[in-house]
Amino acid sequence: MTHEADCQTFRRDGLRRCALVALLVAATSACASRGSYVWVQEIPPGDVGNDYVISPGDLVAVRVFNQDSMSTHARVRSDGKLAVPFLGDVEVGGRSPAEVRRELERRFKEYVVSPAVTVTVEESQPTSIAVLGEVARPGNYTVDGSSGVLQALAASGGFTDFASRSSIFVVRRGSGQRIRFDFGSLSRGDGRASSFRVRTGDVVIVE
C-alpha cells in the first residue's frame, strides 16, 4: 500500500471515530432532554429520600438499649452486610440508618420486649458520582457523603457557556429515576433542592 493510501485510510478511520464520539454525545444529550423526569420539588416525601445511604466500608454502630451483648461496632463488608449479634449477617448496604433500625427492632423482638435500637454511621466512605454534559470538566468524581448537586457541579468546574441552568438532571442508579433541578433553586437553598444528597452511582447531567 502506498504512503498516500495509508494516509487516506488513517483519515477515514479518524473520521469514523469522530463520528462515533459525536453520536454518543448526541445520544446522551437526547436522553437527558427526552426522558421522563420529575422535578425535585415534586418528589413525595420518602419516595427517593435524602437520608444517607450506608455503603460498604462504612463504620456503623448498632446499639440496643440496656443490651450490650446485642450491640456491635463494625465496618460494612464488601457484600453490603453487617454481622449483628444474635441475628447474624444483616443486609445494610444501600439502606438508610432509619431503615436498618426498623428492621433490627423488629427482629430483636424475638429476644427482647420492645427493643430500642440506634444505628449510627460513625465513618462514611466517599461518594462516587459522574458529572456529564455542559460542565467544564466532565468525568467521575469522589465527593463527601453529605454532598448535594451544587457540590457535584463545583467538583466538575461549573457550567460551560452553553449550559442550560434550568436543565440539571440526576439519574439515580438502580431505579433509573431522573430528577430535575434548577440552578436558581439550588443556589437559593430552596426546600428539597438544597436538602437533596447525591449517592454513589448517581449521574449528574447538565444540558
C-alpha positions in Angstrom: 0.0 0.0 0.0 1.4 3.5 -0.9 2.0 6.2 1.6 -0.9 8.2 0.1 -3.2 5.2 0.6 -2.1 4.8 4.1 -2.9 8.5 4.9 -6.3 8.2 3.3 -7.1 5.1 5.4 -5.9 6.9 8.6 -8.1 9.9 7.8 -11.1 7.6 7.2 -10.6 5.8 10.5 -10.2 9.1 12.3 -13.4 10.4 10.8 -15.3 7.2 11.8 -14.0 7.6 15.4 -15.0 11.3 15.5 -18.5 10.4 14.1 -18.9 7.7 16.7 -18.0 10.1 19.6 -20.4 12.7 18.2 -23.2 10.1 18.0 -22.6 9.1 21.7 -22.6 12.7 22.8 -25.8 13.3 20.9 -27.4 10.2 22.3 -26.6 11.3 25.9 -28.0 14.7 25.3 -31.1 13.3 23.7 -31.7 11.0 26.7 -31.4 13.9 29.1 -33.9 16.0 27.2 -36.4 13.4 26.1 -36.5 11.1 29.0 -39.3 11.3 31.6 -38.3 13.2 34.8 -39.7 14.6 38.0 -38.8 18.0 39.4 -37.1 17.6 42.8 -39.8 19.7 44.5 -42.5 17.3 43.3 -40.9 14.1 44.8 -43.3 12.8 47.5 -41.5 12.5 50.9 -39.8 9.2 51.2 -40.0 8.2 47.5 -36.4 8.9 46.9 -35.3 10.0 50.4 -32.4 12.3 51.2 -31.1 10.3 54.1 -27.6 9.0 54.0 -27.4 5.5 52.4 -25.0 3.1 54.0 -22.2 1.8 51.8 -19.5 -1.0 52.1 -16.6 0.2 54.2 -18.7 2.5 56.4 -18.1 2.2 60.1 -21.5 1.5 61.7 -22.5 1.4 65.4 -25.6 -0.6 66.4 -26.7 0.0 70.0 -29.5 -1.8 71.7 -30.6 0.0 74.9 -29.6 -1.9 78.0 -28.4 -4.8 75.9 -24.7 -4.6 75.4 -24.4 -8.2 74.2 -26.6 -7.3 71.2 -24.8 -4.2 70.3 -21.9 -4.0 67.8 -19.5 -1.6 66.2 -18.0 -2.7 62.9 -17.4 -1.9 59.2 -19.9 -2.9 56.5 -18.4 -5.7 54.4 -17.9 -5.5 50.6 -21.1 -7.6 50.2 -23.1 -4.8 52.0 -23.7 -6.9 55.1 -23.0 -6.3 58.8 -22.6 -9.1 61.4 -25.0 -8.4 64.2 -25.1 -10.4 67.5 -27.9 -12.9 67.7 -29.1 -12.1 64.2 -26.1 -13.0 62.1 -25.5 -11.1 58.8 -27.9 -8.3 58.1 -28.1 -6.5 54.7 -27.4 -2.8 55.4 -25.7 -1.6 52.1 -27.9 0.7 50.1 -30.3 1.4 53.0 -30.6 4.3 55.3 -29.8 4.0 59.0 -33.5 4.5 59.8 -34.5 1.6 57.6 -31.9 -0.7 59.2 -33.0 0.4 62.7 -36.6 -0.5 62.0 -35.6 -4.0 60.7 -33.4 -4.6 63.7 -36.1 -3.6 66.2 -38.5 -5.9 64.5 -36.1 -8.9 64.5 -34.8 -8.2 68.1 -38.3 -8.6 69.4 -37.7 -12.3 69.3 -35.2 -11.8 72.2 -36.2 -8.6 73.9 -39.6 -6.9 74.7 -39.8 -3.5 72.9 -36.1 -3.2 71.9 -34.8 0.3 71.4 -32.2 0.4 68.7 -30.0 3.2 67.3 -28.0 2.8 64.1 -25.2 5.4 63.6 -22.7 5.8 60.7 -19.6 6.9 62.5 -17.3 7.0 59.5 -18.6 7.1 55.9 -17.0 6.3 52.6 -16.7 9.0 49.9 -19.5 9.2 47.3 -18.6 8.3 43.7 -20.6 10.0 41.0 -20.3 11.0 37.3 -20.9 14.5 36.0 -21.6 14.9 32.3 -22.8 17.4 29.7 -22.2 21.1 29.7 -19.7 21.3 32.5 -16.1 22.4 32.4 -14.6 19.0 33.3 -16.9 16.1 32.6 -15.9 12.9 34.4 -16.1 10.8 37.5 -15.7 12.4 40.9 -15.5 11.5 44.5 -17.3 13.8 46.9 -18.2 13.9 50.6 -21.1 11.8 51.7 -23.1 14.9 52.6 -22.7 16.5 49.2 -25.6 17.7 47.0 -25.9 18.8 43.4 -24.1 22.1 44.0 -21.0 20.3 45.3 -21.1 17.9 42.3 -21.2 20.9 39.9 -18.4 22.6 41.7 -16.2 19.4 41.5 -16.6 19.4 37.7 -15.6 23.1 37.4 -19.1 24.6 36.9 -21.1 25.3 33.8 -19.9 25.9 30.2 -21.2 29.0 28.3 -23.7 26.7 26.6 -25.3 25.2 29.7 -29.0 25.4 30.5 -29.2 26.3 34.2 -32.7 25.0 34.4 -31.9 21.6 32.9 -29.8 19.8 35.5 -30.7 16.2 36.0 -29.7 13.5 38.4 -30.1 9.9 37.2 -30.4 7.6 40.1 -28.7 4.2 39.9 -31.0 1.2 40.4 -34.4 2.9 39.9 -33.2 4.9 36.9 -35.3 7.8 38.2 -34.5 11.2 36.6 -34.7 14.1 38.9 -34.6 17.7 37.5 -33.1 20.7 39.2 -33.0 24.4 38.6 -29.8 26.2 39.5 -31.7 29.2 40.9 -33.4 26.9 43.4 -30.1 25.2 44.3 -28.3 28.5 44.9 -31.1 30.0 47.0 -31.3 26.8 49.1 -34.9 26.2 48.3 -36.6 23.2 50.0 -35.8 19.7 48.7 -33.4 21.1 46.1 -30.9 22.1 48.8 -31.5 19.1 51.1 -31.1 16.5 48.3 -28.0 14.4 48.6 -26.2 12.6 45.8 -25.4 8.9 46.2 -22.7 6.6 44.9 -23.6 5.7 41.3 -25.6 8.8 40.6 -25.0 10.6 37.2 -25.4 14.4 37.1 -26.2 15.7 33.6 -26.2 19.3 32.6 -27.8 20.1 29.2 
